[in-house]
Amino acid sequence: MKPLELQPEGTTCQCVTEHRPPSIQFENHHIWPQEDGGPTVPENLVYICATTHNNVHAYLRAFTTTGRVLTPDELRPALDQWHYTPHVQGYAYDLAVLGWTRWHTGTL
């Protein structure tokens, strides 16, 4: 997995090259969650596939439940249950950590 690259609207999700079958649905995602005060500005938006979008929010729910960023090892039981593929896990996890950080520091 290459380093986290934010994908602007009109491009494809970083993990989409790994999808089997190819992803056909893409969505705007607020990195710093909009419901938690995240602004709707280009620096806070990323265009991602629906699978990654769902996975990012699952990670954010897990972080919110515990009140902190969980490591991938701490998330392993949930990841095994959710059956997320590695390429989606890595990109979604990185986006969730970035979102959590922005939310808790209040900065982009």
C-alpha positions as CSV (number, residue, x, y, z in Angstrom):
1,M,0.0,0.0,0.0
2,K,1.4,3.4,-1.0
3,P,1.2,6.3,1.5
4,L,-2.2,7.9,2.1
5,E,-3.1,10.0,-0.9
6,L,-6.3,12.0,-0.7
7,Q,-8.4,11.7,-3.9
8,P,-10.3,14.8,-5.0
9,E,-13.8,14.5,-6.6
10,G,-13.6,13.2,-10.1
11,T,-10.8,10.8,-9.4
12,T,-11.0,7.3,-8.1
13,C,-10.4,5.9,-4.6
14,Q,-6.8,4.8,-4.0
15,C,-7.9,1.3,-3.2
16,V,-10.1,0.9,-6.3
17,T,-7.3,-0.7,-8.4
18,E,-7.5,-3.6,-6.0
19,H,-11.3,-4.1,-6.1
20,R,-12.5,-7.4,-7.6
21,P,-15.0,-6.8,-9.1
22,P,-14.2,-3.1,-9.9
23,S,-16.0,-0.5,-7.8
24,I,-18.6,1.5,-9.6
25,Q,-20.0,3.7,-6.9
26,F,-18.0,6.6,-5.4
27,E,-18.9,9.1,-2.6
28,N,-17.6,12.3,-1.1
29,H,-16.4,11.7,2.5
30,H,-15.7,14.4,5.1
31,I,-12.3,13.3,6.6
32,W,-13.1,15.2,9.8
33,P,-16.7,14.0,10.2
34,Q,-19.2,16.7,9.3
35,E,-21.5,15.6,12.1
36,D,-18.6,16.4,14.5
37,G,-17.9,19.9,13.1
38,G,-15.8,19.0,10.1
39,P,-16.1,21.8,7.4
40,T,-17.1,21.2,3.9
41,V,-14.0,22.5,2.2
42,P,-11.8,20.8,-0.4
43,E,-9.0,20.1,2.2
44,N,-11.5,18.0,4.2
45,L,-13.2,16.1,1.4
46,V,-12.1,12.9,-0.3
47,Y,-13.8,11.0,-3.1
48,I,-13.7,7.3,-2.2
49,C,-15.5,4.1,-3.1
50,A,-18.5,3.0,-1.1
51,T,-16.7,0.1,0.5
52,T,-13.9,2.3,1.8
53,H,-16.5,4.9,3.0
54,N,-18.3,2.3,5.0
55,N,-15.1,1.0,6.4
56,V,-13.8,4.4,7.5
57,H,-17.0,5.0,9.4
58,A,-16.7,1.6,11.0
59,Y,-13.2,2.4,12.3
60,L,-14.4,5.8,13.5
61,R,-17.2,4.1,15.4
62,A,-14.7,1.8,17.1
63,F,-12.5,4.8,18.0
64,T,-15.5,6.7,19.4
65,T,-16.5,3.7,21.5
66,T,-13.1,3.4,23.1
67,G,-12.3,7.2,23.1
68,R,-9.0,6.7,21.3
69,V,-7.4,5.5,18.1
70,L,-7.1,1.7,18.2
71,T,-4.1,0.0,16.6
72,P,-4.6,-2.5,13.8
73,D,-3.7,-5.3,16.2
74,E,-6.4,-4.1,18.6
75,L,-8.9,-4.1,15.8
76,R,-7.8,-7.5,14.5
77,P,-10.8,-9.4,16.0
78,A,-13.2,-6.9,14.4
79,L,-11.4,-6.9,11.1
80,D,-11.5,-10.7,10.9
81,Q,-15.3,-10.6,11.6
82,W,-15.9,-7.8,9.1
83,H,-13.9,-9.6,6.4
84,Y,-12.3,-6.4,5.1
85,T,-9.7,-7.0,2.6
86,P,-6.1,-5.7,3.3
87,H,-6.1,-2.9,0.7
88,V,-9.4,-1.5,2.0
89,Q,-8.3,-1.9,5.6
90,G,-5.1,0.1,5.2
91,Y,-6.6,3.0,3.3
92,A,-9.7,3.2,5.4
93,Y,-7.7,3.0,8.6
94,D,-5.4,5.8,7.5
95,L,-8.4,8.0,6.6
96,A,-10.1,7.2,9.9
97,V,-7.0,8.1,11.9
98,L,-6.6,11.3,10.0
99,G,-10.3,12.1,10.6
100,W,-10.0,11.3,14.3
101,T,-6.9,13.5,14.6
102,R,-8.5,16.5,12.8
103,W,-11.7,16.1,14.9
104,H,-9.8,16.1,18.2
105,T,-7.3,18.8,17.3
106,G,-9.9,21.0,15.6
107,T,-7.6,21.6,12.7
108,L,-7.3,20.5,9.1
